């Protein structure tokens, strides 16, 4: 199918979705703009119904089913957001939906899917395991498979994001798009390149799940042996063939980010904009620094915000560490009075706020007359950490950074 034909499908999908979606107008980010030297806008699909962009493709697919297909029900596999999109769309149309989810899926996504009325089955450790199981169930039940990304109707639904971006910001220079299976970027790219060919479409993947980048680099679809990333929503071993074929013509570049860069972007988004993103949703913000451009108008697609509180806490702590806002270190002290006071005075002079302190005389097995002190302090960045270490070194302490 040609890019022009997909563009036409996106226009049809846009009409079909009128009255179904919530508006997710672009948000200008003064913080990310200042930090990167560009004009950064966020497309906040975390504020979309079901908390992610996936409702677009799911609804567009289900709305075109025949009466007999609706009666037979639908089935899909998903790590969470597509599951909720299908479940919600099915509930609007009175269609029975069965969702197969990996056993590692966060509980918040499982419960949300059930709350929309879908039947949930947990299977396997990854999306790929769940999808293989869903195919077996479809064969036995005769239900329609709603693929999370390798489906032209789903792709067209996701592509409506591209239309909304260009409607609001016609002269955008670069659009950054998180990539899992490839449905989102192939849809956005097909629309954008049809309307504004000069706009660069850049995909973003975590280093531990580079299925699209690896395939693009080699010119053929490559199945990864494993995926390891905090961004569970894009942890896909193999992209779809339809997505790959479209992406080859509409994606200008693929960049990768580390898990710590994702955590850093998550923290800054939360702190500076009070916006909560899921790990995969923050991919596009994490990639801004990788572009090496200045004075460009850039849109970062924030693909979703379905994240549980425990994960939020872990992401905040790791993001603070990445930014040099938390510093944990240990030192060995002579087991004599006054050592703790000396350390405390140095930290006070350096204006380091002590969060936690563990003074344990049983931890040091190497030196009998020494104790180990482990301290966690709140800091103002990596330069501040350097000054603290320098101050401790000046009086003879050897500092071991814990994190």
C-alpha positions in Angstrom: 0.0 0.0 0.0 1.3 3.5 -0.9 2.0 6.2 1.6 -0.7 8.3 -0.2 -3.3 5.5 0.4 -2.3 5.4 4.1 -2.7 9.1 4.3 -6.3 8.8 3.0 -7.0 6.2 5.6 -5.7 8.5 8.3 -8.1 11.2 7.1 -11.0 8.7 7.3 -9.9 7.6 10.8 -9.8 11.3 11.9 -13.5 11.6 11.0 -14.3 8.3 12.6 -12.7 9.4 15.9 -14.5 12.7 16.1 -16.3 12.9 19.5 -14.5 9.8 20.8 -11.1 11.3 21.7 -10.1 13.9 24.3 -8.2 16.9 23.0 -4.4 16.7 23.6 -3.2 20.1 22.5 0.5 20.7 22.3 2.2 22.0 25.5 5.2 24.3 25.1 8.0 23.3 27.4 10.1 26.3 28.6 12.4 23.9 30.5 13.2 21.4 27.7 13.5 24.4 25.3 16.0 26.2 27.4 18.0 23.0 28.1 18.2 22.0 24.4 18.4 25.4 22.7 15.3 24.6 20.7 11.5 25.2 20.9 10.1 22.1 22.4 6.4 21.1 22.4 4.9 18.1 24.1 2.1 16.1 22.6 0.5 14.8 25.8 -1.2 11.5 24.9 -0.9 10.6 28.5 -4.0 12.8 28.9 -5.9 10.8 26.2 -8.8 8.5 27.1 -7.3 5.3 28.6 -4.1 7.2 29.4 -2.4 6.6 26.0 -2.6 7.0 22.3 -3.7 3.4 21.7 -7.4 4.2 21.8 -7.0 5.8 18.4 -6.0 2.7 16.5 -8.1 0.3 18.5 -11.3 2.3 18.0 -10.6 2.8 14.3 -10.2 -0.9 13.8 -13.3 -2.0 15.8 -15.5 0.6 14.2 -15.0 -1.1 10.8 -15.9 -4.6 11.9 -18.8 -6.3 10.2 -21.8 -7.3 12.3 -20.8 -10.9 12.3 -17.3 -10.0 13.4 -18.6 -8.0 16.2 -20.7 -10.9 17.4 -17.7 -13.2 17.4 -15.7 -10.8 19.6 -12.2 -9.5 19.4 -8.9 -10.7 20.9 -5.5 -9.1 21.3 -2.2 -9.2 23.1 -0.7 -6.2 24.8 1.6 -5.0 27.5 -1.1 -2.7 28.7 -2.0 0.4 26.7 -3.3 -1.3 23.6 -5.2 -3.6 25.9 -7.0 -0.7 27.5 -7.6 0.9 24.1 -9.3 -2.2 22.8 -11.2 -2.9 26.0 -12.6 0.7 26.0 -13.5 0.7 22.4 -15.1 -2.7 22.7 -17.2 -1.5 25.7 -18.5 1.5 23.6 -19.6 -0.9 20.9 -20.9 -3.8 23.0 -18.2 -6.2 21.7 -16.7 -8.9 23.8 -13.0 -8.5 24.2 -10.3 -10.9 25.4 -6.9 -9.5 26.2 -3.7 -11.6 26.7 -1.2 -9.8 28.8 2.4 -10.8 29.9 2.6 -11.9 33.5 5.1 -9.0 34.0 2.4 -6.3 33.1 2.1 -3.7 35.9 -1.0 -4.3 38.0 -2.4 -0.8 37.2 -2.7 -1.7 33.5 -4.2 -5.2 34.3 -6.9 -3.7 36.6 -7.7 -0.8 34.2 -8.2 -3.3 31.4 -10.6 -5.4 33.5 -12.4 -2.3 34.6 -13.3 -1.6 30.9 -15.1 -4.9 30.8 -12.5 -7.0 29.0 -11.5 -10.6 29.9 -7.9 -10.7 30.8 -5.6 -13.7 30.5 -2.0 -13.5 31.7 0.6 -15.5 29.8 4.4 -15.5 29.3 7.1 -13.1 30.2 7.0 -10.8 27.2 4.6 -9.3 24.7 5.8 -11.8 22.1 4.8 -14.8 24.4 1.4 -13.2 25.0 0.8 -12.7 21.3 1.7 -16.3 20.4 -0.9 -17.4 23.0 -3.5 -15.0 21.7 -3.1 -16.4 18.2 -3.9 -19.9 19.5 -7.0 -18.6 21.3 -8.2 -16.7 18.2 -7.9 -19.9 16.2 -10.1 -21.8 18.6 -12.7 -19.0 19.2 -13.0 -17.4 15.8 -12.5 -13.9 17.2 -11.0 -11.1 15.2 -7.4 -10.3 16.1 -6.7 -6.6 16.8 -3.0 -6.4 16.4 -1.4 -3.7 18.5 0.7 -2.3 15.6 0.9 -4.5 12.5 -2.5 -3.5 11.1 -3.3 -0.8 8.6 -6.5 0.3 10.4 -4.6 0.6 13.7 -1.8 2.4 11.9 -4.3 4.9 10.4 -5.8 5.5 13.8 -2.4 6.3 15.4 -1.6 8.5 12.4 -4.3 11.0 13.5 -1.7 12.3 16.0 0.4 13.5 13.0 -2.6 15.4 11.7 -3.3 17.0 15.0 0.3 18.1 15.4 0.5 19.7 11.9 -2.9 21.3 12.3 -1.6 23.0 15.4 2.0 23.5 14.4 2.4 23.4 10.6 6.0 24.4 10.5 7.4 21.9 12.9 10.9 20.9 12.0 11.2 17.6 13.9 8.8 15.1 15.5 10.2 12.7 18.0 8.2 9.4 18.3 8.6 6.5 20.8 8.9 3.2 18.9 7.8 -0.3 20.1 6.3 -2.3 17.3 6.2 0.6 14.9 2.5 1.4 14.6 2.7 4.9 16.0 5.7 6.1 14.0 4.5 4.6 10.7 1.1 6.3 11.1 2.5 9.7 12.2 5.2 9.5 9.5 2.8 8.6 6.7 0.7 11.6 7.4 3.5 14.1 8.1 5.5 13.2 5.0 2.3 13.5 2.9 1.7 17.1 4.2 5.1 18.5 5.2 7.9 16.4 3.6 10.5 18.8 5.1 9.5 17.8 8.7 11.9 15.2 10.0 10.3 12.1 11.7 12.7 10.6 14.2 12.0 7.4 16.1 13.3 6.7 19.6 14.0 3.3 21.2 15.6 2.2 24.4 19.1 0.7 24.0 17.8 -2.6 25.4 15.0 -2.9 22.8 16.3 -1.6 19.4 14.1 -3.7 17.1 13.3 -0.9 14.7 16.8 0.6 14.6 18.4 -2.8 14.1 16.0 -3.6 11.3 16.4 -0.2 9.6 20.2 -0.5 9.8 20.2 -4.0 8.2 17.5 -3.3 5.7 15.3 -6.2 6.8 13.3 -7.2 9.9 15.5 -8.5 12.7 14.1 -10.4 15.6 16.0 -9.6 18.8 17.0 -12.4 21.1 15.9 -10.6 24.2 14.8 -7.1 25.3 15.7 -5.4 28.6 14.4 -1.9 29.4 12.5 0.0 32.0 10.2 1.1 29.2 8.0 -2.0 29.2 5.5 -0.5 26.8 8.0 -0.6 23.9 9.8 -3.9 24.9 9.1 -5.6 21.5 11.5 -8.2 20.0 10.2 -7.8 16.5 8.5 -5.0 14.6 5.6 -5.6 12.2 6.3 -6.1 8.5 3.6 -3.5 7.6 5.2 -1.0 10.0 8.7 -1.7 8.7 7.6 -1.2 5.1 6.0 2.2 5.9 8.8 3.3 8.2 11.5 2.7 5.5 9.9 5.5 3.5 8.8 8.0 6.2 11.3 7.7 9.1 14.4 9.9 8.7 16.4 8.7 11.7 16.3 6.3 14.6 18.0 7.2 17.9 18.4 5.3 21.1 18.5 6.3 24.8 19.6 4.6 28.0 17.3 3.6 30.8 18.9 6.3 32.9 18.3 8.9 30.3 14.6 7.8 30.3 14.5 8.2 34.1 16.1 11.6 33.9 13.5 12.8 31.3 10.7 11.3 33.5 11.9 13.2 36.5 12.3 16.5 34.7 8.8 16.2 33.1 7.3 15.5 36.5 9.2 18.2 38.4 9.1 21.0 35.8 5.7 20.4 34.2 3.8 18.3 36.9 3.1 15.8 34.1 3.3 12.0 34.9 4.5 9.8 32.0 5.1 6.1 31.8 8.6 5.0 31.1 8.0 4.4 27.3 6.1 7.7 27.1 9.2 9.7 28.2 11.4 8.2 25.4 11.0 11.1 23.1 11.9 13.7 25.7 15.0 11.6 26.6 16.1 11.8 23.0 16.1 15.6 22.6 19.8 15.9 23.5 20.7 13.2 21.0 19.6 15.4 18.0 22.5 17.9 18.1 20.4 20.7 16.6 19.7 24.2 17.7 16.9 26.7 17.1 14.5 24.1 15.7 10.8 23.6 16.5 10.5 20.1 17.9 7.5 18.1 19.0 8.0 15.2 21.5 5.1 12.7 21.4 4.5 11.6 25.0 2.7 8.4 24.2 1.2 7.4 27.6 1.0 7.9 31.3 -0.2 4.5 32.7 2.3 3.9 35.5 1.9 2.6 39.0 3.0 4.5 42.2 5.7 2.1 43.1 7.3 2.5 39.7 6.9 6.3 40.0 8.9 6.2 43.3 11.7 4.1 41.8 11.9 6.3 38.7 12.1 9.5 40.8 14.9 8.1 42.9 16.9 6.9 39.9 16.3 10.1 38.1 17.5 12.1 41.1 20.7 10.1 41.1 21.2 10.6 37.4 20.9 14.4 37.8 23.3 14.4 40.8 20.5 15.4 43.2 21.1 12.4 45.5 24.5 11.2 46.5 25.2 8.0 48.6 28.7 7.3 49.7 30.7 5.3 52.2 33.9 6.0 54.1 35.9 4.0 56.6 36.5 5.8 59.9 38.9 5.1 62.7 36.9 3.7 65.7 37.6 6.7 67.8 35.3 9.4 69.2 34.6 12.6 67.2 34.9 11.1 63.7 31.2 11.4 63.0 31.2 15.0 64.1 34.0 15.7 61.7 32.1 14.2 58.8 29.0 16.1 59.8 30.9 19.4 59.9 32.3 18.9 56.4 28.8 18.1 55.0 27.4 21.1 56.8 30.2 23.4 55.3 29.3 22.0 51.9 25.6 22.6 52.5 24.7 19.0 51.8 21.5 17.9 53.4 21.8 14.5 55.1 18.9 12.2 54.3 20.1 9.0 55.8 23.2 7.9 57.8 24.3 4.4 58.8 27.2 4.1 61.2 28.1 0.4 61.5 31.1 -0.9 63.3 30.5 -4.4 62.1 30.6 -3.7 58.4 34.3 -3.4 57.9 36.0 -6.8 57.9 39.3 -5.7 56.4 40.4 -3.3 59.2 39.7 -4.4 62.8 39.8 -0.9 64.3 37.7 0.8 61.7 34.0 1.3 61.2 32.1 2.0 58.0 29.9 5.1 57.6 27.4 5.2 54.8 25.7 8.5 54.1 23.0 9.6 51.7 22.8 13.4 51.1 20.6 15.7 49.0 22.8 17.6 46.5 22.5 20.3 43.8 24.2 18.5 41.0 27.4 16.8 40.0 29.6 19.8 40.7 28.2 19.9 44.2 29.0 16.1 44.6 32.6 16.8 43.4 33.0 19.5 46.0 31.8 17.2 48.8 34.2 14.5 47.8 37.0 17.0 47.5 36.2 18.3 51.0 36.3 14.8 52.5 39.5 13.9 50.6 41.2 17.0 51.9 41.1 15.7 55.5 42.1 12.2 54.6 38.9 10.3 54.0 38.6 7.9 51.1 35.2 8.2 49.6 33.4 5.2 47.8 30.4 6.2 45.8 27.5 3.8 46.3 25.2 5.6 43.9 
